[in-house]
Amino acid sequence: MIKEIHSDAGSRMGKSIESLKHDLMKVRTGRAHTSLLDSISVEYYGNPTPLNQVANISVLDSRTLSVQVWEKQMTPVVEKAILKSNLGLNPATSGELIRIPLPPLTEETRKGLIKVVRGESENAKVAIRNIRRDANSTLKDLEKEKDISEDEEHRAQDDIQKLTDKYIKAIDQVLSEKEKDLMEI
């Protein structure tokens, strides 16, 4: 029973780390990468559709993305969706190809992005701590019902704390890598 609680907490904490990494990929660094446009969806025959399902997205160079729309009439719709995305991107259309130059990040913008990244990492730490709290309360319930002894509960709580510390350290590592990436010119 204790092993199940421990493994469940570990898998949930791992998912929190993966979610943080996914969220941080959306934060723009100085280099172009296709995942910047993952959050954009376009109106396609009346349905909101992810951009990567109506166009081919690729990196032309370190500061330029290209979007090759599969259906010519979708080009203005895709361009408008990119403009409205609040990513600060200004697409330039030439025929069916949309080029998206990424403006260089200013020092002020970098510091603002670092604040966003730190907020995301703090949210991930809160999620990890909530998972720890849930696991510990489950252990306390087992001890109250006399399914496990008090010593077993304390040992299991120590293991859960070690697991929590491990994942908090992993979050700090992901954060420092992203901050380093953001400050790189």
N, C-alpha and C positions, 0 to 999 in steps of 0.2 A: 504494500500500500504506500509506504513512504517513498519507495523507488519510483512509483507511478507519479506521485506528486512532484518529485524532483525532476523527472524527465519531462513532464508536462510544463513545468516552469521553465526549464531549459529551452524547450522548443519554442515556447511563446516569447522568451527573451530574444532568441535568435531571429524570430520573425520581426521583432521590433528593430533590431539592427538592420535587417534587410530593408524594412520600410524606410528607415532613416537614410540609408544609402540611396534608395530610389528617389526620395524627396530631395536629397542634395544634388542629384544629377540634374535636376531642373534649374538649379541655381547656376546662372551663367558665369563662366570664367572667361579668361581672355581668348580662349580657343573655341573654334566652332566644333560642335558635335551634334549629331542628328537628334539626340534625346532632348535637346532644347525645345523641339516642336512637338513632343509627345503629348503635351496637355491640350493641344489645339484640336478642336473638332469643327467640322464644316457641315453645313446643311446639304445633304445629298439625297435628292428625291424625297424631301420632306422629313428625313431622319438625320439626327445629329450623328456624324460618322467621324472617327479619328482620322486626322490628316493623312497618316501613313497608309490608310486603306483607299485613298482616292488619288494618291500621288507617290512618286518615288522621291525620297529625300536623300541627298548625298552631300558630302563635304567637298567643295571645289578647292579651297585652300584653307589655311589656318584661321582666316577671318571671314570666310564666305560659305554660306550654305546654298544649295540649289534645290528647287522643288520642281520636278517634272510632272505636271498634271496629266493624268491619263485621258481625260475627256476635255477637249478644248473649251467647251462652254463653262467648265468648272473653274477656269483660271481666275476670273475676277472674284468669284466667291471665295476661293482659297486665299487670294491676295487680301481681301477684306477681313477674313478671319485672322490672318497673321497680324494685320494692323490693329485689330481690336483685342489682341491677346494680352495686352499690358506687359509685354516682354521688352518693349522699347525698340522694336525692330521695324525697319522701313523697307519693305520688299520693292524690288525693281523688276518689272515684267518686260520681257522681250519675246513676243510670240507666245509659245506654250511654256517657256521656261521662266521661272521666277527665281531671281537671285536675291539673296538676303545677306547684305554686308553687315557684319557685326561691328558696331562702333567700339573703339578702344575704351576700356574702363578707366574712368578718372579715379584719383585717390579717394575722393568723397564717395563715389559709387562703390568702390571696393570695401570701404569701411561700413557702408550701409549693408552690403551683401554679407559681410562677416557677422553683423548683428543678426541678420536673418538666419544665417547658418547656426549661430550659437543658440538662437531661440528654438530651432528645429532639434538640435541636439539636447537641449534641456527638456523638450517635450518627450524625447525618446527616453531620457533618464527617468522622468516621471512615470512613463509607461512601465519601465523595468521595476521601479519601486512598487508600483501598484500590483504587479505580478508577484513580487516578494510578499506583499501584504496578504494577497489572496492565498498563497501557498501556506504562509504562517497561520492564517486563520483556519484553514482546513486542518492543519496539524493540531491546532488547539482543540478543534472540535473532536478529532479522533482521540485526543488525550482525555477530554471530558467524558466521552462515551466509553472510556477504559479499553479502547481498541489497541492503544499503544501506551507504553509507560512514560513517565515524566522525563526520564533520562533519554529515551528514544526521541521524544519531542524536541528536547534541547539540542541533541546531536543533529537532528534533521534541520532544525532552524539554523544551526551553524553552517550546515552544508548549503542551505538556501542562501545565506548571507555571502558565502564564498562565491557562489554562482552569480549573485547580484554584483559583487565587486568585480568579477571577471568581465561581465557584460558592460558595466559602467566604464571600465578601463578601455574596452573595445570602442565604446562611443567616443571617448576622449581621443583615441587614436584616429578614428574616422574624421572627427572634427579638426584635429591638427593637420591632417593631410589636406582637407578641403581649404582651411585657412591658408596653408602654404601655397596651394594651387591658386587661390584668389589673389594673393599678394605678388605672385610671379608676374613680371612685366614682359 
